[in-house]
Amino acid sequence: MKTQILIAAIFFSGLAAAQQTKDTLKVKNIEAVNIKKQVFKKQSDRFIYDVASSPIAKGTNTFNLLKQTPMISSIDGKSLKIMGKSDVVIYINNKKTNMDAEALIEMLKGTPSEDIQKIEVITTPGSEFQVESNEGVINIVMKKKKNDGYNGTLKMNNEQAYYNNPSAGASFNFRKNKWSVNSNFNTGSWTDRERYTLSNGNSTSRNESFGYTSDPNKNVGGSVNIDYELSKNHSLGFTYNMRYNKSFNSILDVTNWENGSLVNNTVNNENAQTRNHSFNLNYEVKTDSIGSKLTSNVSYLWFNRDKVSINESFPLNTDPKNEYSALQQSVPQIINNYAANIDYLKKTSKGNTWLMGISYNHTNTDNDTRQDKIVNNMLINDVRQTNHFIYKERIMGLYLTYERKLSEKFSGKVGARYEMTRSNGEILGKTNIDRNYNNLLPYLNLNYAINSDHNLTYSFSSRIRRPRFWELNPSRTYFTLNNYTQNNPFVLASKFYNQEISYMYKNAFFANLSFNYVEDASNQVPLQGKVTGPKKDENGNIIYDSNGNMEMVTTKFLRYIRTNYGNNKQFGLTLGMNKSWFKEIWTTNYSVNFGYNIYSGQVLEDPTSVPDPLYTEELEPYIINFKNFNVSGNINNTIRLSSNKDWFLGVNYYYASKVKIESGTLGVRQSFDVSLKKIMGNWTFVAEVYDVFNQNYNRIQGVQPNGSYNNIVNFEYPRLLNIGVTYNFGNQKLKKAREIKSANDAIKSRT
């Protein structure tokens, strides 16, 4: 098209010059032809945001750019969300990212927006994507240049919330002949501060807890990606990712009340360290000149988390039953994953595409939990809560996808994944749990381009949500002595059926209608009850009365346990707009999501309770049976303040209405954010204020049909000021090394 315009311009320029020779009174003015590229459009199974054509793309980072992308939002500066989806999986150049969530966000914040060509939002991923449940995919497509040389980015941030949290990062890219090297490094220290208000009970009793947490963290992370072109059609790549996080002297301090009377003060002191190392070796062969290729990967992942905590309760009244108590808990987790996969992409001269592959994942987890009571500075082992849990999982996956353009207006994509899962969990010396199942997961996408202004798409997919490895480890995390979270090794995988109809008008206005059905749905629910058992002295010995009978004591508990409860249905409608006004001075990205949820199920027993003839447990049934309507909206505005395009103002607002979830009714959340950006050559300065009015925090009210209630207010001091400075150096047209898909990507998100 550009060639044709150039020829026409030369032709008419020559004609005008000739005409002037013949008649100087006639002047031919030729005005430049401006072609405006489509910034946002619908294509087959995805929405495409052409960043290179957007006025907001320069001088920021990839994370901030994603927040401005239609259908994507972030209200905490630490995570991304596709409206109407349970979670987001990040791909780069169609390859899943090879790092954990926190390291990924740091990488996105350190990647200049100038490196990005386009962002693809895939609300219903095809069979070739390694995703679970109702997850959506964000695929970031990098610019491709062929220049040799080097470039890099230096970035410093300082965030002021309750505490001051500094961070810094650097990236370096090098390309010379057949060698390409990309690397990044980030470090930071931050302290999370949260304030809690808890209340639970029924018509005859009530409990309240008030307190806070202070969680200091130090973090170091980075990655290296090396790519070597063996020949024109053969490439070899190696990737290494690492992250280390240290959280020592994390404090939870809670004061507890019972029926209006002050009872005790609970202090939990925790030290934790997390290490994550992953390696991937990649070999790629281009089999023809139209894009067909064979790709193979071998990967290894090692994940280790050590956590030791001491929980102490100090009596604050004179009740003789309310005594000092303390326990020490050690909860280590080690994960080893070995994986391999082979993918073959076949393109035909007629434009059809076949995509097929096979993958294998072998995972071993080791969780050696020990819990001790502290009596007279001595550790006495609590046999009931001490366990050594070994979990082994093997997943063999096969997938096949076929995509074809049937006509100029109609195209389709059909595929399926077949997954064979073999798993075994063993609490050594106590329980053995086998989970063996096979799943056929079909996929269908039909796209109809009615005309240049209207596009219509239908999609269907089926997915599995397997429990995260930490959810299976049968250990407790204590809030107070009788208020804690309990993991569950018996939880089953859930199956999701997802359908969507998408419509786009003039590449600016869009609508997305979705329906999701979940079998064997699971979530964390609060279970209330009481345990009656023998009273023991400070040394753990059973106390008997004068008649030789055991003295019994009854203790109430509140457990938050992830378990299967039933089924749910979710209907969603997202309406949105992405458009620039007044010669791109004002850019708007607006979206609103309407949801209607139907939940049905119940939890009548705690599957983690171990029968004991000395103890009797009474659990109140937990009923999940409701219908709920909710609405949320996202408004992003970017205003160019200068004709030089070097000053930008951002004004954003997020709102979410009340919504019922499994644990209760989540209250209204909202956030008003303001940012100012200044570009000075290779320097970018940003000042941002998130949640100006401190409205983005969690309030949950849960009431059961029998009158039992459980309320939570979790205030995380959401208002924060962030100052950032970024410097880009070197050849900014440098081509990146190949982004390589790791064979164990599907496992990483479950650590």
ABEGO torsion letter per residue (X at the ends): XAAAAAAAAAAAAAAAAAAAAABAABBBBBBBBBBBBBABBBBEABBBBBAAABAAABGBBAAAAAAABBGBBBAAGABBBBBGBABBBBBBGGBBBBBBAAAAAAAAAABBAAABABBBBBABBBAABBBBEABBBBBBBBBBBABBEBBBBBBBBBBBBABBBBBBBBBBBBBBEABBBBBBBBBBBBBBBBBBBBBBEBAABBBBBBBBBBBBBBBBBEBBBBBBBABAABBBBBBBBBBBBBBBGBBBBBBBBBGGBBABBBBBBBBBBBBBBBBBBBBBBBABAAGBBBBBBBBBBBBBBBBBBBBBBBBABABAABBBBBBBBBBBBBBBBBBBBBBBBBBBAAGBBBBBBBBBBBBBBBBBBBBBBBBGGBBBBBAAABBBBBBBBBBBBBBBBBBBBABAABBBBBBBBBBBBBBBBBBBGABBBBBBBBBBBBBBBBBBBABAABBBBBBBBBBBBBBBAAAABBBBBBABAABBBBBBAABBBBBBBBBBBBBBBGGABBBBBBBBBBBGBBBBBBBBEBBBBBBBBAAGBBBBBAAGBBBBBBBBBBBBBBBBAEBBBBBBBBBBBBBBBGGGABBBBBBBBBBBBBBBEBBABBAABBBBAABBBBBBBBBBBBBBBBBBBBBBBBBBABAAGABBBBBBBBBBBBBBBAAEBBBBBBBBBBBBBBBBEABBBBBBBBGAAGABBBBBBBBBAAGBBBBBBBBAGABBBBBBBBBBBEBAABBBBBBBBBAAAAAAAAX
